[in-house]
Each structure stands twice: as structure tokens, then as C-alpha cells.
Amino acid sequence: MEQILYILPRGLAIGMLISAPMGPIGMLVIQRTLGTGRWQGFFTGLGAAFSDLVYCLLTGFCLSFITGFIDRHQLLIQIVGSVVIAAFGYYLLQKNPTRALKTAREATTGYWSEFATGFLLTFSNPLILFFIIGLFARFNFFLPEFKVHHYIVAYLTILGGAVLWWWGITTLVHRLGKRINVRSLKIINYVIGLLLMAMAIVGLGMALYDYL
């Protein structure tokens, strides 16, 4: 039970942080929510969430082969992970998230078509692996004593965090409607970028403090 309580908040946070940046998929979700309805937007985000889960499985599978290296170089891995997260946060601060946003209404398609486009668009960006590795390292997500059921709960929790994020975003966009504008999207990206950079700085400080 102690391991489950360890997993839950970290898994939810990782799932939300992977989904949070307002990149192409975030813009597509907002565009479809505004143009064709909340459920179209949500299923697009759901496809992205499952794509992120696949990358998390690949990352966790690779990390399971190098647990000895992780134990021996935990400080280095936490530092590198914090640097990766900080770099990604800085990238969000410089990025204009609104270039892909269109307000014109789209023709409604099936939910599973929206799911497929969300999945494929997210899966086409393998660079997210580095972000996931950074998050796993920063949260020290997988412990050596984890059993099979712990890993199952961990991945389901990550998926749950991503689904919660897209549910919340599509609900918010649907309710605000036309009040969603360029400035509000930039603010969202800016806040997320600052949050990631702050989290990276705190993680780096904690890693160095534990080492010293």
C-alpha cells in the first residue's frame, strides 16, 4: 500500500505534465472543441494520451534494463532530468502556441477518427521520449522494489492524469467558448513553462542537497 501511495500523486502529475504544453496537439484539441464540439476535442486528446502511454511504456521498459546503472548514478540522472525539464520549460516560454489555431468550424467526423488523429499526431513526435525520461528521473518514479502490479498501477495512473488533463481542458474551452483568445493561450503556455523550470530548479537543488 505504501508503494501505491507513492505512485499515485507522481503518476497523475507525470500524466498531466506530459499533456499540458500547448503544442500542435493542444491546439488541435482546442480547435476541434471550438469548431465541432467538446467530445471531438476530448477524443483527440484521448488519442494523444494513449500515444503518450505507449512512449511511457517504451521508456519504462528501457529503464528496467538499466536499474543497476540508475542506482549507481542516481545523482547524475536526477541532474540531467532536471536540465531536460528546464530546457523544455524554456522552450515553452519562447514558443508561440497559437500558430496552429483556427477558429473556423470543421466538419464533424467520428469520435474514433478524432482519436486516431490525436494518437498519430502525438506519436509522430518521438522527441517526447526525452521529456518523459526527464520526468521519470525527476520524480524518481520507478523504485527497485516495484512488482508487476506496481508497474500496472503506475502506467494506469499516468494515463489517468493525461485523461484528466484533456477532460479539464475541453470542459474549460467548451464553457468559455469564444472568450478563448490568443493572449489566454500564451498565458497558459507561459505558466506551464515557468512551472516546469521551477520544478527543475527545485529538483536540482534537492538532488545536490542529498548528495552533499
N, C-alpha and C positions, 0 to 999 in steps of 0.2 A: 504493500500500500504506500510505503514511503517513496518508492520509485515512481509510482503513478502520480503522486502529488508533485514530485519533481518534474515530471514530463509535462503535465497539463498546461501550466502557465507558459512554459517555454515553447511548447509546440504551437499553442494558439498565437503567441507573439511572432514566431517564425512564419507561420502561415499568413498572417496579416501583413507583415513587413515585406514578404516576397511579392504580395499582390498590390501593395499600396502605391508604389511610384506610378505617376500618371504618364506612362509611356504610350506607345501605339495601342496596346490592348485596352488600357484605361480610357483612352479617347474613343475607341470603338464602342466600348460598353456605354459610355455617356451618350454618344451619338445615337446608338440604337434605342436607348431608353427614352431619349427626347423624340426620336423620329418615329419609332414603331411601337413603343410600349415597354413597360418595366420588365416583363417576363423575357422579351427578346434580349434586353440588356443583361438580365441575370443569367440566362443560359449561355450567353457569350462569355461572361465572367466565370461561369461554372466550367466551361471547356478549358479556360485558362488555368483554373485551379487544378484540374486533373493533369494538365500538362506540367504544371509546377510539381505535382506529386510524383510524376514519372522522373523528373530531374532530381527530386529529393531521394527517391529510391536508388537511382544510379549513384548519387553522392554517398549515401549511407552504405551502399554495397561496397563501394571502393574503399571507404574509410574502415570498414570492418576487416579489411585485409592488412591494414597498417596500424592496428591498435597499439602494437609494441612501439612503433615509431612515435605515435601520438603521446604515449605515456612518457617517453624519454625526452620529447621536445615540446612539452605542453606549453611552456612559456613562449617559445618561438611561434607556435601555431596560433596562440591567442593574439600575439602581436600582429602577425600577418593578417589574421582575420579582422582585427580592428582596423588595420590600414585599408583593407579592401572595402570595408563598410564605410569608412570615412571618405575614401575616393568616390564611392558610389553616391554618397550624400552630396559631395561637392559637385559631382556631375549633374545631379538633380537641380542644384541651385543655379547652374548655368543654362539649363535646358528650358526651351520654350515648349510647354506641353500642348499648346493649342493649335499647332500647325495642322494636325490631322483632324481637327474637329470641324464637322459640317453640321449645319442646323437644318438642312433640307430634309423633308420626310422621305423615308425609304419605303420600298415595297415590302410588305410583311412576308417573311418566309417561315418555314417550320422551325420549331424550337431546336431540333437536333441539327439542323443546318447551322443555326447560330452557335450551338455547342461546338460543332466541328470547326468552324472558322476561328472561334476563340482558342480551341486546342491547337490548331495548326499554326496560327499566328504566334502564339507563345512558344510552341515547340521549335519554331524556326530560329529562335534566338538562344543558341547553346551557351552564350556568354553568361547567362543567368546562373550557370553552374558555379562560377567564381563567387557570386553573391551568396549563393546557398552555402558553399563551403565556409565563407566568412561568417555567416550567421551560425552555422553548426559549431564552429570553433569558438565564436564569441560567447555563446550560451552554454558551451561545454555539454552539448545536448545528449550525446550517447556515452553512457558510462560502461566500463568493462564488465560490470556485474549484470548488465541487462540480459534478460532471457527473451525468447521468441515473442511471448505475449507483450513484453515491454515495447519491442520494436513495432508491433502491430498497433498498439495504442499510440505510440509516438507519431507514426505516419497518419493515422486517422485524425489525430489532434491537429497536425499541420493542415490537413485537408479541411478540417472544421474551421480553423482560423481563416483560411482563404475564402471558404464559402461565406462565413460571417461577414468578411470584408465586402465581398461583392453584393451580398444581400443588403448591407447597410448603405453602400454607395448607390445602388439602383433605387432603393427606397427614398433616399435623400434627394437624388436627382429628379425622381418622379414627382415628389411633393413640391420641390422648388420650381420645377419646370423651366420657364423662360428666364427665371431670375439667375440661373447658372450662366455666368459670363466668363470672358477671358481672364479678368482680374481674379475671380474666385478660384479658377483652376490653377493659376500661377501661385496663388497663396497656398493652396493645398500642396503643390509640389515643393514649395519653399519650406513649409513647415516640416514635411516629411524629410527633406534633405537635412535640415537643421537637427531634427530628432536623430537621424542616423549618425551624423557627425558627433553629436553629444554622446550618444551611446558608445561610439567607437572610442572617444576620449576617456570616458569613464572606464570602459573595459581595459584599455591600455594602462590606465593608472592602477587599476586593481591587480592586473597581471604583474606589473612591476613591483607593486607593494608586496604581493605574496612572495615574489622571488627574493626581494631584499629582506 
